[in-house]
Amino acid sequence: MELDLSPKLAKKVYGGDGGSYFAWSPSELPMLREGNIGAAKLALEKDGFALPKYSDSNQVAYVLQGTGVVGIVLPEKEEKVLPVKKGDAIALPFGVVTWWYNKEDTEFVVLFLGDTSKAHKRGEFTDFYLNGSNAIFTGFSTEFVGRAWDLEESVVKTLVGKQSGKGIVKLSGVTLPEPKKEHRDGMTLNCEEAPLDVDIKGGGRVVVLNTKNLPLVGEVGLGADLVRLDGSAMCSPGFSCDSALQVTYIIRGSGRVQVVGVDGKRVLETTIKAGNLFIVPRFFVVSKIADPEGLEWFSIITTPNPIFTHLAGSIGCWKALSPQVLQAAFNVDSETEKLFRSKRTSDAIFFPPPKNGTLEISGGRAPMEEFLIHDLDELAGAAQQHPTCEKLKQGITEVLSTIDSQHQPWLNGMELLDDVLHNKHVLSTGCEGIDLLLGGGLREGQVTELVGPSTSGKTQVCLLSAANVATKHMGTVVYLDTGNSFSPERIVHFVGDISNHAFDQAGQRVFQKVMNNILCHHVFDIFTMFNLLHQLEFSLPSQVDITMRHFLSHL
């Protein structure tokens, strides 16, 4: 069975005026169940109060945003009330009762990652609330509650009857205990203020959470780290060498990640962005490259004192191998081996961006993202500095030649508008608001560019447009996926809404016909794009009538 390591976003489980609770489901992220890992997120609005509860799992909590208060009761101990803020990590062993409160205007967000090997359900947390409509109190009869707490039946009914909220409520006119700074000692560590374990100029920084700086993680059995990768910097390929899984939550920024597993097979190549969670299995090698705005993530490792082996860099294991072994292993001559060994002699773990800026060219290859975001003249100039980039230079020349050959005489604005209104066929995206903004939808013969920040819905629009064109026009859609984001499941969902078909036998025929009309190609570098465009130039006219041919590109 192939591993699905695709990053996923959390989904809301419950909530109200006081805030919301989100979780990652093992049905969508199977590695949670495989690795016995749970992941959830709590977001409290002003005066939001997460009711007292305990969990069936050891957890590490990390404050992603804002400031708040947490009450912690260790087994057989007194309550500790801690002030917490962005960057704080808190170890929560089995049996700990906690409550959370936000009295500020800014949303208070906490991430929970933990070990579910002994949990009620593998791959997810089960929380047991002491109060609320789904709590311990409401489960017992009034007789048992009265006997246990020595209360009159009328008092018991009042206590139980007042519990109308579920998990999170919004407080009004209630004063909670004031937090005490001294209660933080031994209970929490601020990863953004702690001494750095790794600090590489232009590369990145790391703070490791272990038994030395937060002894309580020894009881939890989990280690953690906060990693901040500078813009366009790279994290060395590496793996956990103590059988530990690595669970990573992207806090800020975006970038690219690759994971290589058994038999040298690349099991993940995709873009990652804030809010994503993904898991790297034991002994699999992972590497990340940040986008220009940088990349920050928080990870737990399923051991309190993790050990990593890095393959590249000054501390990489290849540096320790003798020249003769390297030469024999790679089957290369001594000059190539010396060149390989001479690189990365001072950079450890993190590698700053190439000296020619954020443009990365290596071995005559340029990533698809680089080709898209750079001016062609700039890209051509960078390629001229690399003797191995003949194919890239040739590709740029072809693109410029194509642009010149397609150039039309200059038109004024009114002429362009008239051409658009009368001579271009319009294809609906399936979203009325976007169609309105585009003057009816996507226009044949034109490139429509959607621009927006991460998680703004660009992929959603592309998938919906593909489904709409393939369903209503029964045309062929070519979907170029540069970010490993194509989702057949979401396409099927859209097709069901558009065609009003249930997933019965008749509906299956509709879905199959539509899906056959959507051709998805994964395009991760410019040369794959060149080859694909050449193939489409010759194959599409022979397959589809020219009036039914529509070209959608997800870039």
Rosetta blueprint (number, residue, H / E / L):
1 M L
2 E L
3 L L
4 D L
5 L L
6 S L
7 P L
8 K E
9 L L
10 A L
11 K E
12 K E
13 V E
14 Y E
15 G E
16 G E
17 D L
18 G L
19 G E
20 S E
21 Y E
22 F E
23 A E
24 W L
25 S L
26 P L
27 S L
28 E L
29 L L
30 P L
31 M H
32 L H
33 R H
34 E H
35 G L
36 N L
37 I E
38 G E
39 A E
40 A E
41 K E
42 L E
43 A E
44 L E
45 E L
46 K L
47 D L
48 G E
49 F E
50 A E
51 L E
52 P E
53 K E
54 Y E
55 S E
56 D L
57 S L
58 N E
59 Q E
60 V E
61 A E
62 Y E
63 V E
64 L E
65 Q E
66 G L
67 T E
68 G E
69 V E
70 V E
71 G E
72 I E
73 V E
74 L L
75 P L
76 E L
77 K L
78 E L
79 E E
80 K E
81 V E
82 L E
83 P E
84 V E
85 K E
86 K L
87 G L
88 D E
89 A E
90 I E
91 A E
92 L E
93 P L
94 F L
95 G L
96 V L
97 V E
98 T E
99 W E
100 W E
101 Y E
102 N E
103 K L
104 E L
105 D L
106 T L
107 E L
108 F E
109 V E
110 V E
111 L E
112 F E
113 L E
114 G E
115 D E
116 T L
117 S L
118 K L
119 A L
120 H L
121 K E
122 R L
123 G L
124 E E
125 F L
126 T L
127 D E
128 F E
129 Y E
130 L L
131 N L
132 G L
133 S L
134 N L
135 A L
136 I H
137 F H
138 T H
139 G H
140 F L
141 S L
142 T H
143 E H
144 F H
145 V H
146 G H
147 R H
148 A H
149 W H
150 D L
151 L L
152 E L
153 E H
154 S H
155 V H
156 V H
157 K H
158 T H
159 L H
160 V H
161 G H
162 K L
163 Q L
164 S L
165 G L
166 K L
167 G L
168 I E
169 V E
170 K E
171 L L
172 S L
173 G L
174 V L
175 T L
176 L L
177 P L
178 E L
179 P L
180 K L
181 K H
182 E H
183 H H
184 R H
185 D L
186 G L
187 M L
188 T E
189 L E
190 N E
191 C L
192 E L
193 E L
194 A L
195 P L
196 L L
197 D L
198 V E
199 D E
200 I E
201 K L
202 G L
203 G L
204 G E
205 R E
206 V E
207 V E
208 V E
209 L E
210 N L
211 T L
212 K L
213 N L
214 L L
215 P L
216 L L
217 V H
218 G H
219 E H
220 V H
221 G L
222 L L
223 G E
224 A E
225 D E
226 L E
227 V E
228 R E
229 L E
230 D L
231 G L
232 S L
233 A L
234 M E
235 C E
236 S E
237 P E
238 G E
239 F E
240 S E
241 C L
242 D L
243 S L
244 A L
245 L L
246 Q E
247 V E
248 T E
249 Y E
250 I E
251 I E
252 R E
253 G E
254 S E
255 G E
256 R E
257 V E
258 Q E
259 V E
260 V E
261 G L
262 V H
263 D H
264 G H
265 K L
266 R E
267 V E
268 L E
269 E E
270 T E
271 T E
272 I E
273 K E
274 A L
275 G L
276 N L
277 L E
278 F E
279 I E
280 V E
281 P L
282 R L
283 F L
284 F L
285 V E
286 V E
287 S E
288 K E
289 I E
290 A E
291 D E
292 P E
293 E E
294 G E
295 L E
296 E E
297 W E
298 F E
299 S E
300 I E
301 I E
302 T L
303 T L
304 P L
305 N L
306 P L
307 I L
308 F E
309 T E
310 H E
311 L L
312 A L
313 G L
314 S L
315 I L
316 G L
317 C H
318 W H
319 K H
320 A H
321 L L
322 S L
323 P H
324 Q H
325 V H
326 L H
327 Q H
328 A H
329 A H
330 F H
331 N L
332 V L
333 D L
334 S H
335 E H
336 T H
337 E H
338 K H
339 L H
340 F H
341 R H
342 S H
343 K L
344 R L
345 T L
346 S L
347 D L
348 A L
349 I L
350 F E
351 F E
352 P L
353 P L
354 P L
355 K L
356 N L
357 G L
358 T L
359 L L
360 E L
361 I L
362 S E
363 G L
364 G L
365 R E
366 A L
367 P E
368 M H
369 E H
370 E H
371 F H
372 L H
373 I H
374 H L
375 D L
376 L H
377 D H
378 E H
379 L H
380 A H
381 G H
382 A H
383 A H
384 Q H
385 Q L
386 H L
387 P L
388 T L
389 C L
390 E H
391 K H
392 L H
393 K H
394 Q H
395 G H
396 I H
397 T H
398 E H
399 V H
400 L H
401 S H
402 T H
403 I H
404 D H
405 S H
406 Q H
407 H L
408 Q L
409 P L
410 W L
411 L L
412 N L
413 G H
414 M H
415 E H
416 L H
417 L H
418 D H
419 D H
420 V H
421 L H
422 H H
423 N H
424 K L
425 H L
426 V E
427 L E
428 S L
429 T L
430 G L
431 C L
432 E H
433 G H
434 I H
435 D H
436 L H
437 L H
438 L L
439 G L
440 G L
441 G L
442 L E
443 R E
444 E L
445 G L
446 Q L
447 V L
448 T L
449 E L
450 L L
451 V L
452 G L
453 P L
454 S L
455 T L
456 S L
457 G L
458 K H
459 T H
460 Q H
461 V H
462 C H
463 L H
464 L H
465 S H
466 A H
467 A H
468 N H
469 V H
470 A H
471 T H
472 K H
473 H H
474 M L
475 G L
476 T E
477 V E
478 V E
479 Y E
480 L E
481 D E
482 T L
483 G L
484 N L
485 S L
486 F L
487 S L
488 P H
489 E H
490 R H
491 I H
492 V H
493 H H
494 F H
495 V H
496 G H
497 D H
498 I H
499 S H
500 N L
501 H L
502 A L
503 F L
504 D L
505 Q H
506 A H
507 G H
508 Q H
509 R H
510 V H
511 F H
512 Q H
513 K H
514 V H
515 M H
516 N H
517 N L
518 I E
519 L E
520 C E
521 H E
522 H E
523 V L
524 F L
525 D E
526 I H
527 F H
528 T H
529 M H
530 F H
531 N H
532 L H
533 L H
534 H H
535 Q H
536 L H
537 E H
538 F H
539 S H
540 L H
541 P H
542 S H
543 Q H
544 V L
545 D L
546 I H
547 T H
548 M H
549 R E
550 H E
551 F E
552 L E
553 S E
554 H E
555 L L
